[in-house]
Amino acid sequence: MRSRPSRYRIQPEASTDKVPEKILEGGPVIDTRSGRTASMRVPDHQLVLTFDDGPDPTWTPKVLDVLKKHDAHAVFFVTGTMASRYPDLVKRMVDEGHEVGLHTFNHPDLSYQSERRIDWELSTNQLAITGAAGIRTSLFRPPYSSFADAMDDKSWPVTQYIGSRGYITVVNDTDSEDWKKPGVEEIIRRATPKDGKGAIVLMHDSGGDRHQTVQALDSFLPGLQAEGYKFQNLTEALGAPSAHTRVTGSELWKGKAWIFLVQASEEATGVLAVCLAIIGGLVITRFVLMLVLSGAHARRVRRRGFGWGPSVTEPVTVLVPAYNEAKCIENTVRSLMASEHPVEVIVIDDGSSDGTARIVEDLRLPGVRVVRQHNAGKPAALNRGLANASHDIIVMMDGDTVFEPATVRELVQPFGDPKVGAVAGNAKVGNRDSLIGAWQHIEYVMGFNLDRRMYDMLRCMPTIPGAVGAFRRSALERIGGMSDDTLAEDTDVTMALHRDGWRVVYAENARAWTEAPESVQQLWSQRYRWSYGTMQAIWKHRRALVDKGPSGRFGRVGLPLVSLFMVVAPLLAPLIDVFLLYGLLFGPTEKTVVAWLGVLAIQAVCAAYAFRLDRERMTHLISLPLQQILYRQLMYVVLLQSWITALTGGRLRWQKLRRTGVVEAPGGPVPHQRTGSNDRRPVA
């Protein structure tokens, strides 16, 4: 059923073979209830004005005022979304003697919908009318409807099904085409039937600026009344019983509850809109800062002749804390043996029960020592290694990570600047072949490394990654070494270094390949610890907000940025998806979808830029939309759980992730890889 030009047409032209001839040649009122196939016309000199798509808070009251002024009745085909929002207007329609009819809840083309979806559109539309005016109606007008002779093989089955649900379908005889805003005179001309015939007239009281419709009504009504026309409800014009049935009992209360919930959501929408504005501002600010500052960082460190100071060539100590890393430790240690920079390797076995220490000892590699201790946690293991270190520069890595040959050399060069106390390397996901791995790969490149470039330029980098970081030994000793006060010892020590006046920088070419969690459960455990540990570190260093000197600078610049971008913004980010769902249900659907896609486009631009800076293949960004839909929600729940743990004073323990030992460093020879059972777990 089509009435508008092709650009408004939803369903393409179809044949009319299945439509009864008496329907195609009949009137605009089609009754298919109880197996009937009948149609009716409005008697001569009777006009039934119908208004679609409302109620609208601006134009519907003006239309009602004009109808009341000229003592005319009409039929309003309301949508569920608008009736739920403005129930008082629906009640006014009924109270002033007008009839209301269903126009679906969301205004879809029903020819494309399943019977289940049609039932939902009808029932929720009816529920909104019941809640607003305490009635049920038997009148229905399909969206995008037209004249009876426009019925075809696509729309006729829908009309039959609508009848089986107890509704009379109402189309029209004349179309004012007021939605085109052709001018008052043209609207009147198109709405007026010829030769005194009766007609159902199509107009609109919503969907845009309707001032021409209101003006046309004010001339149309008295003009045709002077010619003997009556403007009545449909049932009045047909001499039929009212289309309205009063509703009482539980059905009435269901309708009122629906209206209450929608009204409550409308009130909450104002608050949500403020929150959305905040998160939008934070997201855009972060993206702009990342794009501008990360680009500036890349240009600075890549320009010809750039250097941190004198080249650093002296040997360094690499600390490898390990707890049950039997599947990974050989790859890790052998990658260090291939280093282009002289290294001393100390593997601190933190009470492993899987023979991790024995595996390293059996390798009998020069410059590699094993220090054993009872299980005491990663901070204690690192401090034990620090006490046994022979050199002034300390590199720290995880037991499941492998370095490229140039990683250590690139990582320690910034120590040519005596102000640098720590250096963050470029951690990369080695097992990116699974969907969860691909999502984390995007997160590492975009969310971590792009962030580190930004924080480097702002001189407030919050975290040296445990997978690849380097420290000046004297800087660590001044702050008391690694602390076990939080579950994010890497964030804790980095903030402490900032407060002590040291500079923390990012070395983009110091690449380390780490094994990311491969199941939802493991990912949840890891991010829960990270989120909670970050909150602990922020709280621990809160006094920096009022300190003087370097500590105060970090407290008034670094802590707010970290809190906003790493805690507040991720917690509010799902509001974007909440508004998408709200817009799909209640409108405006098109604007909501465009806005949501706009946010996704901004994220895609940032991700593409981050991949370009890190010289990564863009093909991995194929999964970005799915990551934003699913992965973001997972991270939101993790952060929410961290907040609850923090607010309730709960304690979170370290949780060991299950490793597979499949990660190797590109370009870094790791011979004699240990063989064993394939323990890779499927992606959950």
N, C-alpha and C positions, 0 to 999 in steps of 0.2 A: 504494500500500500504506500503510495508515494504522492506527495503533493508539492514538494519543493524542487527547485532545479537540480540538475545532476550533481552539483557540488555538495548538496545536502543529502543526496540519495544514499541510503545505507545498503539496501538490497537491490541488486541489479534486476533489470526487467526479466520477467518470467512468463511462461504461457498461462492461459486461463482455462485450460481444458477441464480441470477438476472443479471449477467454480460453477455452481448452478446459474443458469441464465437469469432466473428471477432475482438472483442477488445482484448480478452485474447490471441489470436493467431496473432494479428496485430502488428503494429509498435508502437514506443514510442510517436508519436505525435497524440493526441486524440482530435478530433473535435466534440463537442456536441452542437455547436451553432445552433440556429433556429431548434431544434429538430433533427439535424443530428446525426448519429452514425457512424463515420468514423475514420480511423486511417491511418497514413502514416509512411513510412520508409525513411531514408536517402539513396540516391543512393550509389552504390558501389564506393569505393575510395574517399568518402566524409566523413570527420569527423567534427562533431560539438562539440567542447569543451564547456562544461557548468560548471560554477562555482557558488556554492551555499553559502548563509549565509553572504555575504559581503554587502557593501565594508568594508574592514579593513584598517586602516591607515598605517599599516606596510606591510602587505602581498599583498594587491591588487595592489599597485603601482609596486611591483616587478613582479607580474604576467603580468601586462600590459606592462612592459618594455620588458619581454621575448617575448610576443606576437608581439609587435612592431618590435623587433629585427628580428623575423623570418617571418614577413609579414603575420601574421595569424589573423583571426578574431574568436570571441567566443561569447557566450551568458552568461550574468551575471544575475543570479536570486537573486535579492537583497531583503533584509528585510527592512521594513519601518523604524525600529529603527536605523539601521546603515546608510541607505540612508539619513535620517534626520540629522544625526550627521556629515556625511561626504559627503555633496552634490557635492563638487568639483570632487570627484572621479567618481561619477555617470556621471557628465558632461563630464569628460575625456573619459569614456567608449564610450559614444555616439559620441563625437567628433572624436574619433579614429576609428570609423566604426563598433564598436561592438553593439550587441543588448542587451537590458536589459529586464528582465521579473519580474513579481511579485513573491515573496516568502513569502507573508503575512507580516503583520506588526510585530507581536510578536513571530512568529514561533510556533504556537500551532498545535496540531493534529486536523485537521478540522473535522474528523469523530466524535469527541465529541462535536462539536460546533453547536449552533443554526444557522439558516439562517441569523438572525440579526447579530450575531457575525461574521459570514463569510463575510457579506457585509461590516462590519466595518473594518475587516482585509484587504479586497481588496481595499476599498476606501481610507483608510489612507495610505496604501502602494503606491497606485497610486498617491495620493496627494504629497507624498514625492518625487516620481520620477518626477512629473510635476514641482514641485518647484525647483528641482535640475537641470533638463536638458531641461525643456520646452516641454516635450513630454508625450504622453500616449502610453502604450504598450498593446498588445493583448496576450502576452505570460504569462503563469502561470505555476509554479511548486509547488505542495503541499509539505509542510514539511514532512520529513520521507518517501518520495516517493521512488519507485524502478522501476522494469520492468513492462511492460504492463501485463504480465501474473500473476503478483502479485495482480492485481485488484480483489477486493472481494465485497461482498454485503454491506459492511460498507463504503468503499471508492467510489464505483461506483455512488451512489446517490449524493455524494459531487461533483464528476466530472461532472455529468449531470447538477447540479445546477450552477457550475462554468461556464459551456458552456452557460447556459441561461443568464448569466451576460455578455456574449460577449467575453469570454476568451478561448484560446486553451490551453489544458493541455499538458505539455511536461514532459515525464519521461525520461528513458535512456535505452541504449542497453548494455553498459559496465560500470562497477563501479570500479574506480581506488582504492577505499577504502583508499584514502590518509589520511583520518582522523585517521586511525590506526597507521600511520607512519611506514609502513612495510619495508621501504627502497626504494631507487630510482628505482632500477631494478625491484622490485616487483610491484611498482606503474605502471611502463611502461608496464609490462607484463599483468597486469589486465586491463589496459586501451586499449590495442591493440586488435582490432577485428580480427577475423580469416578469412582467404581466401580472403582478399581484400574487404570484405564487408564494407558498410558504417555503421556509428554508431553515436549515441549521447553519449558522454562520460561524466560521472559524476565526478567532482572534487570540491574542496573547496578553497576559497580564504580568509576564515575567520573561526572563531571558535577555534583558537588555533595556535600553532606553525606550519607554513606551509612551512618551508624551504625545506622539501623533495619534496613538490609539485612543488616549483619553480625550484629546481634542475632537477626534472624529466621532466618538460616542456622543459627545455633547451636542453635535449637530445632527447625527444620524438618527438618534432616538426621537426627538420631537418632530423631525422632518417626516419620518415614516409613520409616526403615530397620527400625524395630520392626514395621512393618506389612508387611515383606517387599519393600520397594522397593530397587532398586539405583541408585546414582548413578554413571553412567559417561560416558565420552566419547561423542560421536555415533557414530563408527565402531565403537566397542566395542558400543554398544547395538544397532546395525544389523547387527553381524557382518560388517562390511566392512573392506577394507584401510585402514590408517592414512591420514589426510588429509595427513600430513606426508611430505615428500620431502627427504632430505638434499641440501644444495647444496655443491659443491666448485668449485675452480678460480676463474676470473675472476669468475663471478657472485657467489661468496662474497666476494671481495675488493671488488667494487663495493659490496656491502651494507655491509661493514665500513668502507669509505671514506665512505659516506653517513653512517653513525653517527658516525664520527670528526668529520666536518665539522659535523654538527648539535651534537655535544658541544662542539666548539670554539666554535661560535657561542653555545652556552649559556654557556660561560665568558666569552666576550666580551660577552655581554649584560649581565653585571654592570658591566663597565667602561662599556658604552654607556649603561646606566641612570644611572650617575653623571653621564656627560656630558649625558644628556638632562635630568637634574635641574638641572644647571648652566645649560643653554640655556633650560630652562623658567623657571628663576628669573630669568635675564637678560631673557628676552622679557617676562615678566609685570612685572618691575621697570621695564623701559623703557616698557611700555604704561601702567602706573600713573603713572609720572612724567610721561609725555607728556600723559595725560588731565588730571591734576591741574594741572600747571604751565602747560600751554598754555591751559587754561581760565582760570587766574589771570592769565596774560599778556593774554589777550583782554579780560578784565574791567578790567584796569588801564589799558590803552591806549584802551579805548572808553568809559570813564566820562566823564561830563560834566565839563568843566573841565580834563581832563588836558592837560598840555603838558610839553615837554622843557625849556622855558625861553623866552627871548625868541625871537620868530619870526625865522627865517632868511630874509632877502630878497635878500642880496647875490648877484651873479652867481657861477656856478660853472663850472669847466672840465670838459667831458666828453671823456674819452679813449676813442677807438675803435681798438684795434689790429686791423689787417686784413691777412690773407694770402689772396689769391685769393678774395675775397668779392664778385666781380662780380655775382653773382645776387642778393645780399642787401643790398649796401651802400647802394643808393639808398633802399630802404625804411627802413633804419636811420637814415640822416641826415635824411630828411624827417620821420620821427617825432620827432626831436629839435627840428626847426624848429617843430613844433606845440606845444612845451613851454610850460606856463603859468609856468615859472620862467626867468629870464634865463640863457642858457647861452652859453659859448664851446665850440665843437666842434673837436677836433683829431683828425683821422684819421691814424693812423700806418701808412703802407703798408710792410709788412715784406717788401719784395722780391717783391711779387706779379708774376706773369707773365701775368695775365689782364686787365690794364687797370683794376684796381680804383681806383687813384689818379686816373686820367684820368676815370673816370665821376664821381667826386666833384668834380673840378675843373670839369668841363663843366656841373655843376649851377649853378655860380656863386651859391651861397647865401651871404647875409651871415652873418658870424660863424663860418664854417666854413673851417678851414685844413687843408691836407694836408702832412704831413711824411713824406718818403721816407727809407728806409734800406735797406741790403743786408739780406738775410734773416739775422736773428740770434735769432729766437724772441720769444715773447710778453713775457716779463719785460723784455727789452731794449727792445722797442717801447714798453712802458708807461713805463719809465724815460726814454726819449727824449721821450715826450709830457709827462711830469712836468717835464722840464727846460724845455719850451716853454710850459708852462701859465702863465696870467696871474693865476689866482685861488687863494685859500687852501683852497677845498674842491674836491676832485677826485672826479668820478664816473667810474667805469670800467664799460664794457659790452663785449660781444662784437660782432663785425662781422656776425653773423647774427641779432641781436636787435633788437626794436623796442620803444619805450617808449610808454606812454599819455601824454596831455598832462599829467596830474598826477603822473607818476612822479618826475621830478626834484624837484619841490616837496616831495612826501611823503618822498622819500629823504633830503633834507638837513635836515629839521626837527629830528631828534635832536641836531644839532650846536649847538642852543641850550643844551645841557648841556656845559660845558667839559670834563667828564671823558670824553665820548664821543670816541673816536678813529676809529671806523669804523662803518658801518651796512650791514646786509645787506638787500637788497630781496627781493621776492616773485617768484621766477622761475617762469614758467608755460610749459607745453608748448603751442605754437601749432598744431602739426600733429598733433592728437589723433584724427584721423578714421581712422587705420589701427590695427590691433590692437596693434602694437608701440608706436605713439604713445599709445594709450589706457593701456597698461600703465605707460609712463613718466609719463603724466599722474597716475595714481594714486600712483606713487612720489614725484613732485615734491610733490604736495599733502600726502600722508601722511608719507612718509619724510624729506622735506627741510624743508618749512615747519613741520610740527608739531614736528619736532626743533628747529628754530631757535627756536621759542617757548620750548621747554623749556630749551635752552641759554642763552637770553637771561635767563630767570629765575635760572638757576644761575650766570650771569656767566662762562660758559666756552664761548661759541660758537666752534666750531672753524674755520668756513669762511665767508668772504664770497664769495658766488657770483660767478664771473667775468662772468655775464650782467648782473648789476645790483648794484653796490656803490658805496659812497662812503667817502672817507677825508679826514681832516684832513691837510693838506699837511705841517704841522709834525710830525705823528705819523709819517708815512712817512719824512721826512728823518731823524728820530731813530733809526730802525731800519735806515737805509741803503737805503731804497727797495725795489723788487721784486727778489727774489732768484731766480737760476736754479739754485740748489742742488738743487731737486726738480722733479718734473713736475707738482706741484700748488702752483703759486706762490700761488694764492689761499688755500689752507690754511696754507702756510708763513708768509705775511705776517700772517695773522690771529693765528696762535699767537705770532708775534714781537710783535705789538701788545699782546696779553694780558700777555706777560712784561715789557713795558715799562711796564705799569701803566695802560694805556688800557682804557676800557670799550667793548665791542662789542655793538651792539643790533640788533634786527630791526624793520623798518618794514613792516607787513603790507600797507599800501595802496600801496606803491611797486612796482607790478606791471610786469614786463617779460615779453615774449612771445618765446620762443626756439624755434629749430627743432631738434627732437630727432632723433637718428638714425632712419632709416627702414628699415634692414636689420639683420639679426643681426650681420653682419660689422662694420658701422660702430658699432653699439651695443657690441659686444665691445671694439673698439679704444678707444672712449671710456672705458668703465668700467674696462678694464685699466689705462689711464693714471691714472684717478682713484684706483683702489685702490692701485696701486703708489706713486703720488705721496703719498697719505695716509700710507702706511707710512714713506716717506722723511721726511716732515715730523715724524711722531711720533719717529722715531729722531734726527733732527736736534735736536729740542728736549728730548731725554731728560734733560738736566742740570737741567731745571726741577723734576724730582722732588726734588732736594736743595737747590735754591736757597731763599733767604729772600725775604720781601716778596711783591709781586704775582706774580713769576715762580714762586715756590714754591707760592703758592696755586693758580695755574693748573696747575702740574706735579702737585700732589697731588689736585686735583679734576678739572680738565679732561682731562689726558692719560689717567688711568684710565678715565674715562667714554667718551672717544672711542675708546680701544683696545678696551674691552669692547663698546660698542654698534656700532662701525663696522668692526671687524676680527674680534674673537673670535666675537661672536654670529652674524654672517652666515656664518662658516666652520662653525659647529656647527649652524646651523639645519636643514640637510638631514637631521640625525639624526631629526628628527620624521618625515620621509618614509621613512627607513630602517626605523624602528619600525613604521610603517604597513604596509610590505611584509612585514616579519617577522611582524607580527600576523595579516596575511591568510593567510600560509602556515602558520604554526605556532600561531596563537591566542594569547590569546583574541581572536578576530576582532571580536566585537561591542564589547568594551571598547576595543580599539585604534581602531576606526573612530570611536567616540564621542569618544575623547580627541583624535583628529586633527581632527574636526569642531569640537571645543571650541576648539582653537587657532585654527582658521579663523574661528570666530565672534568670538573676541576681536579678531582682526585686522580683521574686518568692522566691529565696533563702533568701533574706533579710526579706521578709514578713513572711516566715515560721520560721525564727530565732526569729523575734519579737513576733510571736504568742507563740513560745516555752518559751521565757522569761516571757511573761505575763500569761503563763499557760492557753491559750485560745485553743479552739477546732480548729483543722486544716480544718474542713469541710467548714468553712466560706470562705476559700481561693478559693473555686470553682469559685466564681465570679470574681477573680482577673484579668483574661485575658480581660473580658468584661469591667471591671473597667478601665483598661489601655487604651482600645480603645475609650470608650465613656466618662468616668468621667474625664480623663485627658484633653480632649478637652474642656469640660465645664469649668474646672478650668483655662485653658489657656485663654479662652475668658473673664472670670471674671478678671483675672490679667491684661489682655490687656485693659479692660475697666477701671480698677483702674489706670493704667498708663496714659490713656487719661485724666481721671478726674484730676490726679495730674498735668499733664503737661499744661492743659488748665486752671488750677486754679479753677476748679469746687468745689462745696461744696456737701458733702454727709450727709444726715441726718440719725439718728437712725431709724431703721425699726423693729417694733415689730413682732416676729414670732408667728404664730398661734400654740398653744399647745393643746395636747389632754389629758394629765394627766395619761398616761398608764404606766409610768415607775415606777418600784419598785426596791428596792435593794435586791439582793439575800442574804438570811440569815438575813435580817433586818426586823423584824416585823413591819408592817405598818397597824395597825388595823383600823377598821371603815372607810375604804376608801369611799370617797364621790362618790355617784352614780349620773348618769346624762345621757344625750344623748350621744351616740357614735359619736364623732365629728372627727373621723379619716378621713383624706382625702386620696383619692387614689393616688398612686404614679404616677406622671406625666410622 
